[in-house]
Amino acid sequence: MEGNARFVVTALLFAAVAFLNLRCVQTSLYNNRYNGDQVIRLVPKTEEEVDALKNIIEQVKVDLWQPSSIPSVKLGVVADIHVPRSTSQQFFWSLLQTGIEFKTLVSDLQRLIDMQSGARPRLRRSNPLYSYEVYHSLEEIQSWMQQMNQSYSHLLYLFSIGKSYEGRPLFVLQLGKRSHSFKKAVWIDCGIHAREWIGPAFCQWFVKEAVQTYRNDSTMRRLLKQLYFYIMPVFNVDGYHYSWTTDRFWRKTRSNSTNFNCHGVDANRNWKVKWCGEGASLHPCADTYCGPVPESEPEVKAVATFLRKHKKQIKAYISFHAYSQMLLYPYAYKDAFIPNYKCVESVAFSAVNALYSAYGVKYKYGPASSTLYVTSGSSMDWAYKHGIPYAFAFELRDTGYYGFLLPESLIKPTCIETTLAVKNITNHILKKCPLR
């Protein structure tokens, strides 16, 4: 009996140590920097509340998740705000003074990060089987690209279009059956904004799905025979790497060319189309900083150069973001209809219906300026202005409950439904949709 008791005590001791070790691993993520941080949601009900909220955000250091900039805070528009513990007392006191109502989406951001990530990201490299249902680091994704290029050489061709600010290669996968004749093409990029991890997860899923279903899926086989897909799984490689190692909610690139000691430019405000207008900022420390000049970021310049070079071939541009569950098309910089509105609107309607057919998830669709908010210098508007008739931006799951921390359990359904939408859009590329 005494031996059994000793065994139980020892077992409990080992279990306690294991639990404490796990907690140490978990809470060490990002050096516990988000401990006590909150995410709240509010909707300004009057113009007075709009003005008061803008003033509070300008005075108190918080992280605006939705919308992405202070000028985009509008009457009746949902605002999701990440409130650091260090400024929470001042922020909530200011809200209380104005009487603006809010609800808490996340009461402890660090806890949510630990629950979703745990120790697994640090252990995945030892797993010989690549999982498409977990988030991967930049190193893992680039290694995967190399392996896929070798394993499916009849359908994939890996190449680099340049280097990032910090010297990382900007890899692109050409997906499609090789042909010596002219083929139309679709450009797809993910991860322009570093913290939106579901984007790169989708890009990997789509490539996997294409090569693995090529023989059995007649639609996919036809698309890969008639078209090329140029797929860039991680556009903002420096920022994405930084979001894994240092700041989970980093958005911008990592360039440093100012006297403000602030890093990065918003890579989706750095394009030469109404550059640095509404929805962008001239301040280097802002999350929507447009940069010193258009295409100042080597990542943006490399993609723009590639798209210009293949202008006659590329008929669709699709960029993946998060979150909001929307399918957007131009214009983003002004509230106006594009010349081929009817054609593009029809494609968007068809695509969101295809997406809905998988799990009943609803997406809004429409011009970005009126469906989301006005932004200038975006990649989607630039692509359209440079002759690509179909230009879309997806805002993937969810609508804010998890925000940028979409659980890994939702990667698979998100990617399955989005693949249906992309295949639906791509089917229309083979039909004519003139710009004017």
Residue, then its C-alpha position, 0 to 999 in steps of 0.5 A: m500500500e505504501g509503495n502504491a501511495r509513493f507511486v501515486v505521489t511520484a506520478l502526480l509530481f511528474a504531472a505537475v512538473a510537466f504542466l508547469n513546464l508546458r505553462c512556461v513554454q506557453t507563456s514565454l511566447y512573445n515574452n508574455r508581452y500581451n498579458g492582460d491586453q484586451v480586444i473590445r468592439l464598439v459602434p459609434k452611434t452619433e457623430e459626437e461619439v465618432d469624434a470622441l472616439k477618434n480623439i481618444i485613439e489619437q491620445v491613447k496608444v491602442d492598436l486599431w484592428q478594424p478599421s485600419s486607420i483613424p479617419s476610417v472610424k465612421l458612424g455605425v461602423v464596427a470598430d475593433i480595438h486592441v487595448p494594451r494593459s499599459t494604457s487600458q486604465q486611461f483608455f477605458w476611463s476616457l470611454l467612460q467619460t464619453g458614455i460610448e458603449f462597448k463589449t469585450l471580445v478578448s479579455d486576455l490576449q496572451r491567454l488566447i495566443d497561448m491557447q491557440s499556439g502553445a508549444r507546437p510551432r517550435l516542434r513542427r519542424s521535426n514532423p516529417l508530414y507537412s500539415y496544412e491545418v496548422y500555421h507555419s513559420l516563414e522558414e517552414i513555408q519556404s522549405w515547403m515551396q522547395q519540396m513541392n517544386q521538386s515533388y510536382s515539377h510537372l505542375l510547379y516551377l519555383f522562382s524568385i522575383g527579388k529580395s526583401y528589405e532584409g534580404r530574404p528571397l521573394f518566392v513565387l510558384q508558377l502553377g499549371k501544366r507547362s506549355h510553349s504556347f501563350k496562356k492566360a494567368v492569374w496572380i494570387d498573393c497572400g500575407i501583404h499584412a504580416r499578422e493575417w496568418i490565414g492568408p499564407a495558410f490558404c495559399q499553401w492549401f490552394v497549391k496542395e489542392a491543385v496538385q493533388t486533385y489534378r488527376n481526379d478533378s476535371t475542373m482543376r485539370r482544365l484550369l491548370k491546362q489552360l491557365y497559369f497561376y502565379i502564387m506568392p504565399v508570403f508577400n511581406v516576408d520580413g513582416y511575417h517573420y517578425s510576427w512569429t518572433t517578436d510581435r504577433f500583431w505586426r502589420k507592415t514591412r520592416s524597412n527603416s528609412t526615417n528619422f522617427n525610429c519607426h519601422g515599416v510601411d503598409a505594403n497595401r498603401n505603397w502602390k502608385v494609384k492615388w498614393c497616400g490619399e484617404g485611408a493612408s498616413l504620411h506618418p512613419c509610425a502609423d500602421t497605414y504609413c504609405g511610405p516616402v514614395p510609391e513602390s519604396e518597398p522592395e517587396v511592392k516594387a518586385v511584384a509591380t515589376f513582375l505584373r507590368k512585365h506580364k501585363k498581357q498575360i495576367k487577367a486576374y489579380i487576387s489578394f488575400h487578407a483577414y478579417s471580415q468575410m468579404l470579397l472586394y473589388p475596385y475601387a478602393y480609393k473612391d466611391a465610384f463604379i468601375p467601367n466593367y462593373k456589371c461583369v465583375e459584380s456578376v463574378a463576385f456574386s457567383a464566387v460568394n455563392a460558391l463559397y457559401s455552398a460549403y459551410g453556409v458562411k456568408y460573405k459580403y461583396g462589392p466595391a471596397s470603398s463602400t463595402l469596407y472603407v476607403t483606402s488609397g495606394s492599394s494593390m487591387d486598385w493598382a492591378y485594375k488600373h494597369g489593365i487587369p480586368y478582374a481584381f479582387a481582395f478577399e477578407l477571410r474569416d472571421t467577422g471579429y470574434y477571433g480577428f487575427l487569431l483565427p484558430e487552427s481548427l478553422i483553417k481547413p473549412t476556411c480554405i475549402e470554401t475559399t478554394l471553391a470561390v477561387k475556382n469559380i472566379t478563375n472559370h470566368i477568366l476564360k470568358k471576356c470581361p473588357l475593362r471598358 
